[in-house]
Amino acid sequence: MVRALGDAQPPTESFTLDHFVNLYLAKDDPWDNASKWSDQRKYAVTLASLPRARYRNAYEPGCAVGILTAMLAPRCDSLLAVDAVGAAVTQARAAVADFPGVRVEEALLPADLPAETFDLIVVGDLLYYLNATDLAATIDGLIARLEPEGDLALAHFRDRENGGNYDGFNAHAELLARPELTPVVHHEDDWFLLDILRRTP
């Protein structure tokens, strides 16, 4: 399916915290991150695409149950992973219990963006849940917290079947348009998009 810029808009309202809490009440791993091959492959491609072998201080908002968090941890001196749902945070903490440099905290974006800065930020399957106002605030906040020459990795689902849906194509386009960010890696397939952008010095 051919997509064009502006062919879909963010949701009118951001998905509520209750929406995600209810998903975890129904199922421990709502998106089957631990077992679904498409997610395992996406994580592997993301890790292989990171330009640097190691990062000093990383940030992963929307970490869910911590599957990717545990894969990122060995390559980071320090890693802050956050999720809005307490049940997800509990599972993610258990997933990274062997990594003393990892902190997992409860936080809702864009209200609870951290105060520190990072040389790596990894955002997966998160941005298309936000309305235009929250998305703009989140993007501004992420860029402000990305250190010069730091890397921003984006990996989001691409909905090839429903062209009118706001998906990874649209969300990534918002960041690709930002002059503060330079594209470093782009991967596109039937299931997801991956972009790694670097903060200009």
WOWOFEN-V566944 format. One record per pair of residues at least 24 apart in sequence whose C-alpha atoms are under 7 Angstrom apart, sorted by the first residue. I is the first residue (numbers start at 1). J is the second residue. If there is no record, write none. Layout:
{{I;J} {I;J}}
//
This chain:
{{1;160} {5;170} {7;164} {8;164} {8;165} {8;166} {9;166} {10;128} {10;130} {10;131} {10;132} {10;166} {11;130} {11;131} {12;131} {13;131} {14;129} {14;130} {14;131} {15;129} {15;130} {17;84} {20;85} {21;85} {24;87} {29;65} {33;67} {34;67} {43;68} {49;185} {55;119} {55;120} {56;119} {57;118} {57;119} {57;120} {58;118} {58;119} {58;120} {58;121} {59;118} {59;120} {59;121} {59;122} {60;121} {60;122} {60;123} {61;123} {62;126} {64;88} {64;92} {65;89} {65;91} {65;92} {66;91} {66;92} {66;95} {70;95} {70;96} {73;99} {73;102} {77;101} {78;102} {79;103} {80;104} {81;105} {82;106} {82;107} {83;107} {83;108} {84;108} {109;138} {110;134} {110;137} {110;138} {113;141} {116;145} {117;145} {117;146} {117;147} {118;145} {118;146} {118;147} {119;146} {119;147} {119;150} {119;151} {120;150} {120;151} {120;152} {121;151} {121;152} {121;153} {122;152} {122;153} {122;154} {123;153} {123;154} {123;155} {124;154} {124;155} {124;156} {125;155} {125;156} {125;157} {127;171} {128;166} {128;167} {128;168} {128;171} {146;199} {147;199} {148;199} {148;200} {148;201} {149;198} {149;199} {149;200} {149;201} {150;198} {150;199} {151;196} {151;197} {151;198} {151;199} {152;196} {152;197} {152;198} {153;195} {153;196} {153;197} {154;194} {154;195} {154;196} {155;192} {155;193} {155;194} {155;195} {156;192} {156;193} {156;194} {157;191} {157;192} {157;193} {158;191} {158;192} {158;193} {168;193}}
//
